[in-house]
Amino acid sequence: MSDWIRPPRLRPGATIGVAAISGPVDPDRLDAGVRALERRDYRVVLADNVLARRDFLAGSDAERAAGYRRLLADPTVDAIFFARGGYGASRILRHLDAAELRARPRIHLGGSDVTALFAYLGQRAGLVAMYGPMVAVSLDEPGLDWEAVLRGEVPAGHRFGPDDVLAGGSGEGPLVGGCLSLIASLAGTPEAISGDGAVLFWEDVAEPAYRLDRMLTQLERSGTLDRLQAMLIGSISTGASGGGDSSQAISAWLRDRFAGAPFPVVRGFPAGHVAGTRTLPLGARVRLDADRGVLAFDGPAVS
């Protein structure tokens, strides 16, 4: 996608719609997130299905898609935030209409499983989407930058230490990506993320090194990384089900995996399944100079 569309910035007193397109939402955590938004003087509108439950989903595919699309159709809703991740976003993509999304671009803020929807927004509609915290997960943590980014400040750059540089060089292009397991699952679909001329960001949680390696290999074999300009790795946490891999083991695997990579690779960017996650505008242009250990955004993520 050559010309990405930036959504209008978030204004004081804006109306924020909260969608649930993946897993079921905890009512108490949702309430805490909504109250956090209201304390900032935003008006909040909830999707019809936000507290629905159907096994491991927040309602049926049709219900989750309809709840999201009603927010899109509501002329009073200025931005759409997502309640949580989990699983299921990819199942609603067949119910969406790219023309409907392009007709009125709006801020979308979320992460994790919402990667699938953001790939649709990018590949089908050419819209910038904000990979960051979610309403019923981490919206009110101290030090988050989502509000500043959504109100028009240029996302802050980042400096990497020598140990964070896995392959040298420099590259620039639109930022694409999200959660690695979702990126890999999209390979071969109409929403498959392309690395052609882009900077790929990825992060993941509760995955051992061998599974991360398998997903990266799938991306390589599917052509996703062809003509990639640079790679930006966010948080990697093996978690309780991570197969016993220590942070030292993950670091050693990463260094071996990307030794001699044909594009610059850095790790340790503070975004993803991590406290204090940074908000990343997918589709915005970014420049990575691994030799100097510097990442910089070209401008604001919103119009």
Contacts in CASP RR format, 6 or more apart in sequence:
PFRMAT RR
TARGET T0000
AUTHOR 0000-0000-0000
METHOD contacts of the structure
MODEL  1
MSDWIRPPRLRPGATIGVAAISGPVDPDRLDAGVRALERRDYRVVLADNV
LARRDFLAGSDAERAAGYRRLLADPTVDAIFFARGGYGASRILRHLDAAE
LRARPRIHLGGSDVTALFAYLGQRAGLVAMYGPMVAVSLDEPGLDWEAVL
RGEVPAGHRFGPDDVLAGGSGEGPLVGGCLSLIASLAGTPEAISGDGAVL
FWEDVAEPAYRLDRMLTQLERSGTLDRLQAMLIGSISTGASGGGDSSQAI
SAWLRDRFAGAPFPVVRGFPAGHVAGTRTLPLGARVRLDADRGVLAFDGP
AVS
1 122 0 8 1.000
1 123 0 8 1.000
1 126 0 8 1.000
1 174 0 8 1.000
1 283 0 8 1.000
3 126 0 8 1.000
4 122 0 8 1.000
4 126 0 8 1.000
4 127 0 8 1.000
4 128 0 8 1.000
4 174 0 8 1.000
4 283 0 8 1.000
4 284 0 8 1.000
5 102 0 8 1.000
5 105 0 8 1.000
5 125 0 8 1.000
5 126 0 8 1.000
5 127 0 8 1.000
5 128 0 8 1.000
6 105 0 8 1.000
6 128 0 8 1.000
6 281 0 8 1.000
6 284 0 8 1.000
6 300 0 8 1.000
6 301 0 8 1.000
6 302 0 8 1.000
6 303 0 8 1.000
7 79 0 8 1.000
7 105 0 8 1.000
7 106 0 8 1.000
7 107 0 8 1.000
7 108 0 8 1.000
7 127 0 8 1.000
7 128 0 8 1.000
7 302 0 8 1.000
7 303 0 8 1.000
8 78 0 8 1.000
8 105 0 8 1.000
8 106 0 8 1.000
8 107 0 8 1.000
8 302 0 8 1.000
8 303 0 8 1.000
9 107 0 8 1.000
9 150 0 8 1.000
9 151 0 8 1.000
9 152 0 8 1.000
9 300 0 8 1.000
9 302 0 8 1.000
9 303 0 8 1.000
10 78 0 8 1.000
10 79 0 8 1.000
10 107 0 8 1.000
10 147 0 8 1.000
10 150 0 8 1.000
10 151 0 8 1.000
10 302 0 8 1.000
11 78 0 8 1.000
11 151 0 8 1.000
12 41 0 8 1.000
13 41 0 8 1.000
13 42 0 8 1.000
13 43 0 8 1.000
14 42 0 8 1.000
14 43 0 8 1.000
14 78 0 8 1.000
14 79 0 8 1.000
15 42 0 8 1.000
15 43 0 8 1.000
15 44 0 8 1.000
15 45 0 8 1.000
15 76 0 8 1.000
15 77 0 8 1.000
15 78 0 8 1.000
15 79 0 8 1.000
16 37 0 8 1.000
16 42 0 8 1.000
16 43 0 8 1.000
16 44 0 8 1.000
16 45 0 8 1.000
16 77 0 8 1.000
16 78 0 8 1.000
16 79 0 8 1.000
16 80 0 8 1.000
16 81 0 8 1.000
17 44 0 8 1.000
17 45 0 8 1.000
17 46 0 8 1.000
17 47 0 8 1.000
17 71 0 8 1.000
17 74 0 8 1.000
17 77 0 8 1.000
17 79 0 8 1.000
17 80 0 8 1.000
17 81 0 8 1.000
18 30 0 8 1.000
18 34 0 8 1.000
18 44 0 8 1.000
18 45 0 8 1.000
18 46 0 8 1.000
18 47 0 8 1.000
18 50 0 8 1.000
18 80 0 8 1.000
18 81 0 8 1.000
18 82 0 8 1.000
18 83 0 8 1.000
18 135 0 8 1.000
19 47 0 8 1.000
19 50 0 8 1.000
19 67 0 8 1.000
19 68 0 8 1.000
19 71 0 8 1.000
19 80 0 8 1.000
19 81 0 8 1.000
19 82 0 8 1.000
19 83 0 8 1.000
20 47 0 8 1.000
20 49 0 8 1.000
20 50 0 8 1.000
20 51 0 8 1.000
20 52 0 8 1.000
20 58 0 8 1.000
20 64 0 8 1.000
20 67 0 8 1.000
20 82 0 8 1.000
20 83 0 8 1.000
20 84 0 8 1.000
21 58 0 8 1.000
21 64 0 8 1.000
21 65 0 8 1.000
21 68 0 8 1.000
21 82 0 8 1.000
21 88 0 8 1.000
21 89 0 8 1.000
21 92 0 8 1.000
21 114 0 8 1.000
21 117 0 8 1.000
22 57 0 8 1.000
22 58 0 8 1.000
22 64 0 8 1.000
22 82 0 8 1.000
22 84 0 8 1.000
22 85 0 8 1.000
22 86 0 8 1.000
22 87 0 8 1.000
22 88 0 8 1.000
22 89 0 8 1.000
22 112 0 8 1.000
22 113 0 8 1.000
22 114 0 8 1.000
23 56 0 8 1.000
23 57 0 8 1.000
23 58 0 8 1.000
23 84 0 8 1.000
23 85 0 8 1.000
23 86 0 8 1.000
23 87 0 8 1.000
23 88 0 8 1.000
23 113 0 8 1.000
24 52 0 8 1.000
24 53 0 8 1.000
24 54 0 8 1.000
24 56 0 8 1.000
24 57 0 8 1.000
24 58 0 8 1.000
24 59 0 8 1.000
25 50 0 8 1.000
25 51 0 8 1.000
25 58 0 8 1.000
25 83 0 8 1.000
25 84 0 8 1.000
25 136 0 8 1.000
26 84 0 8 1.000
26 136 0 8 1.000
27 51 0 8 1.000
29 84 0 8 1.000
29 136 0 8 1.000
29 137 0 8 1.000
30 50 0 8 1.000
30 51 0 8 1.000
30 83 0 8 1.000
30 135 0 8 1.000
30 136 0 8 1.000
32 136 0 8 1.000
32 140 0 8 1.000
33 135 0 8 1.000
33 136 0 8 1.000
33 139 0 8 1.000
33 140 0 8 1.000
34 44 0 8 1.000
34 46 0 8 1.000
34 135 0 8 1.000
36 139 0 8 1.000
36 140 0 8 1.000
37 44 0 8 1.000
37 81 0 8 1.000
37 135 0 8 1.000
37 139 0 8 1.000
38 44 0 8 1.000
40 147 0 8 1.000
45 71 0 8 1.000
45 74 0 8 1.000
45 76 0 8 1.000
45 77 0 8 1.000
47 67 0 8 1.000
47 68 0 8 1.000
47 70 0 8 1.000
47 71 0 8 1.000
48 63 0 8 1.000
48 66 0 8 1.000
48 67 0 8 1.000
48 70 0 8 1.000
49 58 0 8 1.000
49 59 0 8 1.000
49 63 0 8 1.000
49 64 0 8 1.000
49 66 0 8 1.000
49 67 0 8 1.000
50 58 0 8 1.000
50 83 0 8 1.000
51 58 0 8 1.000
52 58 0 8 1.000
52 59 0 8 1.000
52 63 0 8 1.000
52 64 0 8 1.000
53 59 0 8 1.000
54 60 0 8 1.000
54 63 0 8 1.000
56 86 0 8 1.000
56 87 0 8 1.000
57 64 0 8 1.000
57 87 0 8 1.000
57 88 0 8 1.000
57 91 0 8 1.000
58 64 0 8 1.000
58 83 0 8 1.000
61 91 0 8 1.000
61 92 0 8 1.000
61 95 0 8 1.000
62 95 0 8 1.000
64 88 0 8 1.000
64 91 0 8 1.000
64 92 0 8 1.000
65 92 0 8 1.000
65 95 0 8 1.000
65 96 0 8 1.000
66 95 0 8 1.000
68 80 0 8 1.000
68 92 0 8 1.000
69 95 0 8 1.000
69 96 0 8 1.000
69 100 0 8 1.000
71 77 0 8 1.000
71 80 0 8 1.000
72 80 0 8 1.000
72 100 0 8 1.000
72 101 0 8 1.000
72 104 0 8 1.000
72 106 0 8 1.000
73 100 0 8 1.000
77 106 0 8 1.000
78 106 0 8 1.000
78 107 0 8 1.000
79 106 0 8 1.000
79 107 0 8 1.000
79 108 0 8 1.000
79 109 0 8 1.000
79 150 0 8 1.000
80 106 0 8 1.000
80 107 0 8 1.000
80 108 0 8 1.000
80 109 0 8 1.000
81 108 0 8 1.000
81 109 0 8 1.000
81 110 0 8 1.000
81 134 0 8 1.000
81 135 0 8 1.000
81 139 0 8 1.000
82 108 0 8 1.000
82 109 0 8 1.000
82 110 0 8 1.000
82 111 0 8 1.000
82 114 0 8 1.000
82 134 0 8 1.000
82 135 0 8 1.000
83 134 0 8 1.000
83 135 0 8 1.000
83 136 0 8 1.000
84 112 0 8 1.000
84 134 0 8 1.000
84 135 0 8 1.000
84 136 0 8 1.000
84 137 0 8 1.000
85 111 0 8 1.000
85 112 0 8 1.000
85 113 0 8 1.000
85 114 0 8 1.000
85 134 0 8 1.000
85 137 0 8 1.000
86 112 0 8 1.000
86 113 0 8 1.000
87 113 0 8 1.000
88 113 0 8 1.000
88 116 0 8 1.000
89 113 0 8 1.000
89 114 0 8 1.000
89 115 0 8 1.000
89 116 0 8 1.000
89 117 0 8 1.000
89 182 0 8 1.000
90 113 0 8 1.000
90 116 0 8 1.000
90 182 0 8 1.000
90 185 0 8 1.000
90 186 0 8 1.000
90 189 0 8 1.000
90 191 0 8 1.000
92 117 0 8 1.000
93 116 0 8 1.000
93 117 0 8 1.000
93 120 0 8 1.000
93 191 0 8 1.000
96 120 0 8 1.000
96 124 0 8 1.000
98 120 0 8 1.000
98 124 0 8 1.000
98 125 0 8 1.000
101 121 0 8 1.000
101 124 0 8 1.000
101 125 0 8 1.000
101 127 0 8 1.000
102 125 0 8 1.000
102 126 0 8 1.000
102 127 0 8 1.000
105 127 0 8 1.000
107 130 0 8 1.000
107 150 0 8 1.000
107 302 0 8 1.000
108 114 0 8 1.000
108 117 0 8 1.000
108 118 0 8 1.000
108 121 0 8 1.000
108 127 0 8 1.000
108 129 0 8 1.000
108 130 0 8 1.000
109 129 0 8 1.000
109 130 0 8 1.000
109 132 0 8 1.000
109 133 0 8 1.000
109 134 0 8 1.000
109 146 0 8 1.000
109 150 0 8 1.000
109 279 0 8 1.000
110 118 0 8 1.000
110 129 0 8 1.000
110 130 0 8 1.000
110 131 0 8 1.000
110 132 0 8 1.000
110 133 0 8 1.000
110 134 0 8 1.000
111 118 0 8 1.000
111 131 0 8 1.000
111 132 0 8 1.000
111 133 0 8 1.000
111 134 0 8 1.000
111 178 0 8 1.000
111 179 0 8 1.000
111 272 0 8 1.000
112 134 0 8 1.000
112 179 0 8 1.000
112 182 0 8 1.000
112 272 0 8 1.000
112 273 0 8 1.000
113 179 0 8 1.000
113 182 0 8 1.000
114 134 0 8 1.000
115 131 0 8 1.000
115 177 0 8 1.000
115 178 0 8 1.000
115 179 0 8 1.000
115 182 0 8 1.000
115 183 0 8 1.000
115 186 0 8 1.000
116 182 0 8 1.000
116 185 0 8 1.000
116 186 0 8 1.000
116 191 0 8 1.000
117 129 0 8 1.000
118 129 0 8 1.000
118 131 0 8 1.000
118 177 0 8 1.000
118 178 0 8 1.000
118 282 0 8 1.000
119 177 0 8 1.000
119 182 0 8 1.000
119 183 0 8 1.000
119 186 0 8 1.000
119 191 0 8 1.000
119 192 0 8 1.000
119 193 0 8 1.000
120 191 0 8 1.000
121 127 0 8 1.000
121 129 0 8 1.000
122 129 0 8 1.000
122 176 0 8 1.000
122 282 0 8 1.000
122 283 0 8 1.000
123 190 0 8 1.000
123 191 0 8 1.000
123 192 0 8 1.000
123 193 0 8 1.000
123 194 0 8 1.000
124 190 0 8 1.000
124 191 0 8 1.000
126 283 0 8 1.000
128 281 0 8 1.000
128 282 0 8 1.000
128 283 0 8 1.000
128 284 0 8 1.000
128 301 0 8 1.000
128 302 0 8 1.000
129 281 0 8 1.000
129 282 0 8 1.000
129 283 0 8 1.000
130 146 0 8 1.000
130 149 0 8 1.000
130 150 0 8 1.000
130 279 0 8 1.000
130 280 0 8 1.000
130 281 0 8 1.000
130 282 0 8 1.000
130 301 0 8 1.000
131 177 0 8 1.000
131 178 0 8 1.000
131 201 0 8 1.000
131 271 0 8 1.000
131 272 0 8 1.000
131 279 0 8 1.000
131 280 0 8 1.000
131 281 0 8 1.000
131 282 0 8 1.000
132 146 0 8 1.000
132 271 0 8 1.000
132 272 0 8 1.000
132 277 0 8 1.000
132 278 0 8 1.000
132 279 0 8 1.000
132 280 0 8 1.000
133 139 0 8 1.000
133 141 0 8 1.000
133 144 0 8 1.000
133 146 0 8 1.000
133 276 0 8 1.000
133 277 0 8 1.000
133 279 0 8 1.000
138 144 0 8 1.000
138 275 0 8 1.000
138 276 0 8 1.000
138 277 0 8 1.000
139 146 0 8 1.000
141 275 0 8 1.000
141 276 0 8 1.000
142 276 0 8 1.000
143 276 0 8 1.000
144 276 0 8 1.000
144 277 0 8 1.000
144 279 0 8 1.000
145 155 0 8 1.000
145 156 0 8 1.000
145 278 0 8 1.000
145 279 0 8 1.000
146 279 0 8 1.000
149 155 0 8 1.000
149 279 0 8 1.000
149 281 0 8 1.000
149 301 0 8 1.000
149 302 0 8 1.000
150 279 0 8 1.000
150 301 0 8 1.000
150 302 0 8 1.000
151 302 0 8 1.000
152 300 0 8 1.000
152 301 0 8 1.000
152 302 0 8 1.000
153 300 0 8 1.000
154 297 0 8 1.000
154 299 0 8 1.000
154 300 0 8 1.000
155 278 0 8 1.000
155 279 0 8 1.000
155 280 0 8 1.000
155 281 0 8 1.000
155 284 0 8 1.000
155 297 0 8 1.000
155 299 0 8 1.000
155 300 0 8 1.000
155 301 0 8 1.000
156 278 0 8 1.000
157 294 0 8 1.000
157 295 0 8 1.000
157 296 0 8 1.000
157 297 0 8 1.000
158 269 0 8 1.000
158 270 0 8 1.000
158 278 0 8 1.000
158 294 0 8 1.000
158 295 0 8 1.000
159 293 0 8 1.000
159 294 0 8 1.000
159 295 0 8 1.000
160 266 0 8 1.000
160 267 0 8 1.000
160 268 0 8 1.000
160 269 0 8 1.000
160 290 0 8 1.000
160 293 0 8 1.000
160 294 0 8 1.000
160 295 0 8 1.000
161 293 0 8 1.000
163 251 0 8 1.000
164 266 0 8 1.000
164 267 0 8 1.000
164 268 0 8 1.000
164 293 0 8 1.000
165 264 0 8 1.000
165 265 0 8 1.000
165 266 0 8 1.000
165 290 0 8 1.000
165 291 0 8 1.000
165 293 0 8 1.000
166 233 0 8 1.000
166 254 0 8 1.000
166 255 0 8 1.000
166 257 0 8 1.000
166 258 0 8 1.000
166 259 0 8 1.000
166 261 0 8 1.000
166 265 0 8 1.000
166 266 0 8 1.000
166 267 0 8 1.000
167 258 0 8 1.000
167 259 0 8 1.000
167 260 0 8 1.000
167 261 0 8 1.000
167 263 0 8 1.000
167 264 0 8 1.000
167 265 0 8 1.000
167 290 0 8 1.000
168 264 0 8 1.000
168 265 0 8 1.000
168 290 0 8 1.000
168 291 0 8 1.000
169 263 0 8 1.000
169 264 0 8 1.000
169 289 0 8 1.000
169 290 0 8 1.000
169 291 0 8 1.000
170 230 0 8 1.000
170 264 0 8 1.000
170 287 0 8 1.000
170 288 0 8 1.000
170 289 0 8 1.000
170 290 0 8 1.000
170 291 0 8 1.000
171 199 0 8 1.000
171 229 0 8 1.000
171 230 0 8 1.000
171 263 0 8 1.000
171 264 0 8 1.000
171 287 0 8 1.000
171 288 0 8 1.000
171 289 0 8 1.000
172 199 0 8 1.000
172 229 0 8 1.000
172 230 0 8 1.000
172 285 0 8 1.000
172 286 0 8 1.000
172 287 0 8 1.000
172 288 0 8 1.000
173 197 0 8 1.000
173 198 0 8 1.000
173 199 0 8 1.000
173 229 0 8 1.000
173 230 0 8 1.000
173 285 0 8 1.000
173 286 0 8 1.000
173 287 0 8 1.000
174 197 0 8 1.000
174 198 0 8 1.000
174 199 0 8 1.000
174 282 0 8 1.000
174 283 0 8 1.000
174 284 0 8 1.000
174 285 0 8 1.000
174 286 0 8 1.000
175 198 0 8 1.000
175 199 0 8 1.000
175 201 0 8 1.000
175 232 0 8 1.000
175 280 0 8 1.000
175 281 0 8 1.000
175 282 0 8 1.000
175 283 0 8 1.000
175 284 0 8 1.000
175 285 0 8 1.000
175 286 0 8 1.000
176 193 0 8 1.000
176 194 0 8 1.000
176 195 0 8 1.000
176 198 0 8 1.000
176 199 0 8 1.000
176 200 0 8 1.000
176 201 0 8 1.000
176 282 0 8 1.000
176 283 0 8 1.000
177 183 0 8 1.000
177 193 0 8 1.000
177 200 0 8 1.000
177 201 0 8 1.000
177 202 0 8 1.000
177 282 0 8 1.000
178 201 0 8 1.000
178 202 0 8 1.000
178 203 0 8 1.000
178 272 0 8 1.000
178 282 0 8 1.000
179 202 0 8 1.000
179 203 0 8 1.000
179 204 0 8 1.000
179 205 0 8 1.000
179 272 0 8 1.000
179 273 0 8 1.000
180 202 0 8 1.000
180 203 0 8 1.000
180 204 0 8 1.000
180 207 0 8 1.000
180 212 0 8 1.000
180 215 0 8 1.000
180 216 0 8 1.000
181 204 0 8 1.000
181 207 0 8 1.000
181 215 0 8 1.000
183 193 0 8 1.000
183 200 0 8 1.000
183 202 0 8 1.000
183 215 0 8 1.000
183 219 0 8 1.000
183 224 0 8 1.000
184 215 0 8 1.000
184 216 0 8 1.000
184 218 0 8 1.000
184 219 0 8 1.000
186 192 0 8 1.000
186 193 0 8 1.000
187 218 0 8 1.000
187 219 0 8 1.000
187 222 0 8 1.000
187 224 0 8 1.000
188 222 0 8 1.000
192 222 0 8 1.000
192 224 0 8 1.000
193 200 0 8 1.000
193 224 0 8 1.000
194 224 0 8 1.000
195 224 0 8 1.000
195 225 0 8 1.000
195 226 0 8 1.000
195 227 0 8 1.000
195 228 0 8 1.000
195 229 0 8 1.000
196 226 0 8 1.000
196 227 0 8 1.000
196 228 0 8 1.000
197 227 0 8 1.000
197 228 0 8 1.000
197 229 0 8 1.000
198 228 0 8 1.000
198 229 0 8 1.000
199 228 0 8 1.000
199 229 0 8 1.000
199 230 0 8 1.000
199 231 0 8 1.000
199 232 0 8 1.000
199 286 0 8 1.000
199 288 0 8 1.000
200 225 0 8 1.000
200 228 0 8 1.000
200 230 0 8 1.000
200 231 0 8 1.000
200 232 0 8 1.000
201 231 0 8 1.000
201 232 0 8 1.000
201 233 0 8 1.000
201 234 0 8 1.000
201 269 0 8 1.000
201 271 0 8 1.000
201 280 0 8 1.000
201 282 0 8 1.000
202 231 0 8 1.000
202 232 0 8 1.000
202 233 0 8 1.000
202 234 0 8 1.000
203 233 0 8 1.000
203 234 0 8 1.000
203 235 0 8 1.000
203 236 0 8 1.000
203 271 0 8 1.000
203 272 0 8 1.000
203 273 0 8 1.000
203 274 0 8 1.000
204 212 0 8 1.000
204 215 0 8 1.000
204 236 0 8 1.000
204 237 0 8 1.000
204 273 0 8 1.000
205 235 0 8 1.000
205 236 0 8 1.000
205 237 0 8 1.000
205 239 0 8 1.000
205 272 0 8 1.000
205 273 0 8 1.000
206 237 0 8 1.000
206 238 0 8 1.000
206 239 0 8 1.000
206 240 0 8 1.000
206 241 0 8 1.000
206 242 0 8 1.000
207 215 0 8 1.000
207 236 0 8 1.000
207 238 0 8 1.000
207 242 0 8 1.000
208 238 0 8 1.000
208 242 0 8 1.000
208 243 0 8 1.000
208 244 0 8 1.000
208 245 0 8 1.000
209 238 0 8 1.000
209 245 0 8 1.000
209 249 0 8 1.000
209 250 0 8 1.000
209 253 0 8 1.000
212 236 0 8 1.000
212 253 0 8 1.000
213 253 0 8 1.000
213 257 0 8 1.000
216 257 0 8 1.000
219 225 0 8 1.000
228 263 0 8 1.000
229 263 0 8 1.000
230 263 0 8 1.000
230 264 0 8 1.000
230 265 0 8 1.000
230 266 0 8 1.000
230 288 0 8 1.000
230 290 0 8 1.000
231 258 0 8 1.000
231 261 0 8 1.000
231 263 0 8 1.000
231 264 0 8 1.000
231 265 0 8 1.000
231 266 0 8 1.000
232 266 0 8 1.000
232 269 0 8 1.000
232 286 0 8 1.000
232 288 0 8 1.000
232 295 0 8 1.000
233 254 0 8 1.000
233 265 0 8 1.000
233 266 0 8 1.000
233 267 0 8 1.000
233 268 0 8 1.000
233 269 0 8 1.000
234 267 0 8 1.000
234 268 0 8 1.000
234 269 0 8 1.000
234 270 0 8 1.000
234 271 0 8 1.000
234 272 0 8 1.000
234 274 0 8 1.000
235 268 0 8 1.000
235 270 0 8 1.000
235 271 0 8 1.000
235 272 0 8 1.000
235 273 0 8 1.000
235 274 0 8 1.000
235 277 0 8 1.000
236 250 0 8 1.000
236 254 0 8 1.000
236 267 0 8 1.000
237 273 0 8 1.000
237 274 0 8 1.000
238 244 0 8 1.000
238 245 0 8 1.000
238 250 0 8 1.000
245 253 0 8 1.000
254 267 0 8 1.000
258 265 0 8 1.000
264 288 0 8 1.000
264 289 0 8 1.000
264 290 0 8 1.000
264 291 0 8 1.000
265 290 0 8 1.000
266 288 0 8 1.000
266 290 0 8 1.000
266 293 0 8 1.000
266 295 0 8 1.000
269 278 0 8 1.000
269 295 0 8 1.000
270 276 0 8 1.000
270 277 0 8 1.000
270 278 0 8 1.000
271 277 0 8 1.000
271 278 0 8 1.000
271 279 0 8 1.000
271 280 0 8 1.000
281 297 0 8 1.000
281 301 0 8 1.000
284 297 0 8 1.000
284 298 0 8 1.000
284 299 0 8 1.000
284 301 0 8 1.000
285 297 0 8 1.000
285 298 0 8 1.000
285 299 0 8 1.000
286 295 0 8 1.000
286 296 0 8 1.000
286 297 0 8 1.000
286 298 0 8 1.000
287 295 0 8 1.000
287 296 0 8 1.000
287 297 0 8 1.000
287 298 0 8 1.000
288 294 0 8 1.000
288 295 0 8 1.000
289 295 0 8 1.000
END
